[in-house]
Amino acid sequence: DIRSIGNTHVKGKAEPIELVEFIWERQSLTMANARLETKSEDARLTVQFGNTTIELGAKKPVLQMGRADANDFVVADAQVSRVHARIELRRNRFFLVDQSSNGTFLSIRGKGELMLRRDEIALESSGLISLGAPTAEVPHLCLQFTVHKRS
């Protein structure tokens, strides 16, 4: 027997890959009736920088930010690394991943600001992302994000 345990995104693949479990000793297996997590197609996040807005979801699961022209959002500042940070969709949640020298600052509405350095955090609600400096120091360089709740 084969049982689906959900989808995941794999580096180098544009489409999500289905994960399956092979069951060979059915007699000793306890089958849980828990529902599988909702499909990642339901997860949506928008990021705005200047006049540009990009939506992340199943069709675009990764967004890259930094000083280099190859990034989705190019932030031209000396404190910003060439490939500074990314947001990626994993198991129906969005994660902010810092890859920089100077850190990434995250301010979530209703909470304080925190700094990531070579670390990651799940994004929730809405707020600001600043690359290389606190949001109050460079408000013109902040990216706004919103995690959209599933309906």
C-alpha positions in Angstrom: 0.0 0.0 0.0 1.0 3.6 -0.6 -0.2 6.6 1.4 0.3 10.2 0.5 1.7 12.4 3.3 1.6 15.7 1.5 3.7 17.8 -0.9 7.0 19.7 -0.5 9.2 21.9 -2.6 12.6 20.6 -3.5 15.5 22.8 -4.5 15.9 22.7 -8.3 12.3 21.7 -9.0 9.7 24.3 -10.0 6.7 22.2 -9.0 6.1 20.6 -5.6 6.9 16.9 -5.2 4.4 14.5 -3.6 5.7 12.6 -0.6 4.4 9.1 -0.1 4.9 6.3 2.5 5.2 2.7 1.5 3.4 0.4 3.9 4.4 -3.2 3.9 3.4 -4.6 7.3 -0.2 -3.4 7.6 -1.0 -5.6 10.6 1.3 -3.8 13.0 0.6 -0.3 11.7 -1.5 2.1 13.6 -3.4 4.2 11.1 -4.1 7.7 12.4 -7.2 9.5 11.2 -5.6 12.9 11.3 -6.3 15.1 8.3 -3.3 16.0 6.1 -2.3 19.6 6.2 -3.9 21.9 3.7 -2.3 22.1 0.3 0.4 24.6 -0.1 -1.6 26.2 -2.9 -3.7 27.8 -0.1 -0.7 29.6 1.4 -0.1 33.2 0.1 2.2 36.0 1.1 2.7 39.3 -0.6 5.9 41.4 -0.4 6.0 45.1 -1.5 9.1 47.2 -2.1 8.7 50.6 -3.7 6.1 50.3 -6.5 6.6 46.5 -6.9 4.5 43.8 -5.3 5.3 40.1 -5.6 3.0 37.3 -4.4 4.4 34.0 -3.1 2.6 30.7 -3.2 2.6 27.3 -4.9 3.6 28.8 -8.3 6.3 31.0 -6.8 7.6 29.5 -3.6 10.8 31.5 -3.1 11.7 35.2 -3.2 15.2 36.4 -3.0 16.4 39.9 -1.8 19.8 41.5 -2.0 22.1 44.0 -3.7 22.8 41.8 -6.9 20.7 42.4 -10.0 19.6 38.7 -10.1 17.4 39.1 -6.9 13.6 39.5 -7.1 14.0 42.7 -5.0 17.2 44.6 -5.5 18.1 46.8 -2.5 21.0 49.1 -3.4 22.7 49.9 -0.1 26.2 49.2 1.2 24.9 47.3 4.3 23.1 44.9 2.0 24.8 41.6 0.9 24.7 40.5 -2.8 22.3 37.7 -1.8 21.1 38.9 1.6 17.9 36.9 2.4 15.1 34.9 1.0 11.5 34.0 1.8 10.5 30.4 1.1 7.3 28.4 1.3 7.7 25.1 3.2 4.9 22.9 4.5 2.3 25.7 4.0 4.3 28.2 6.0 6.6 31.1 4.9 10.1 31.4 6.4 12.4 34.4 6.3 16.0 33.0 5.9 19.0 35.4 6.5 22.2 34.7 4.4 24.0 37.9 5.1 26.9 39.5 6.8 25.0 42.3 8.6 21.8 40.5 9.4 18.1 40.9 8.6 15.7 42.9 10.8 12.1 41.8 11.2 9.4 43.9 12.7 6.0 42.0 13.0 2.9 44.2 13.7 2.2 44.3 17.4 5.6 42.8 18.4 9.1 44.2 18.7 11.9 44.1 16.2 14.3 41.2 16.1 17.5 40.6 14.2 18.3 37.4 12.3 21.9 36.5 11.4 22.4 33.3 9.5 19.1 32.1 11.0 15.4 31.7 9.9 12.0 32.4 11.3 8.4 31.7 10.3 6.5 34.8 9.1 3.1 35.6 10.5 0.6 38.4 10.2 2.3 41.4 8.5 5.2 43.7 9.1 8.5 45.0 7.8 11.8 43.4 6.7 15.0 45.5 6.6 18.2 44.3 5.1 21.4 45.1 7.0 20.1 47.8 9.4 17.1 48.3 11.9 13.9 49.4 10.3 13.9 52.8 12.0 17.3 53.6 10.5 16.3 52.9 6.9 12.5 53.2 6.5 12.9 53.9 2.8 14.6 50.5 2.3 12.1 48.4 4.2 10.0 45.7 2.5 6.4 45.2 3.6 5.0 41.7 3.9 1.5 40.3 4.6 0.7 36.6 5.2 -2.8 36.0 3.9 -5.0 33.8 6.0 -6.7 30.8 4.3 -10.4 31.2 3.7 
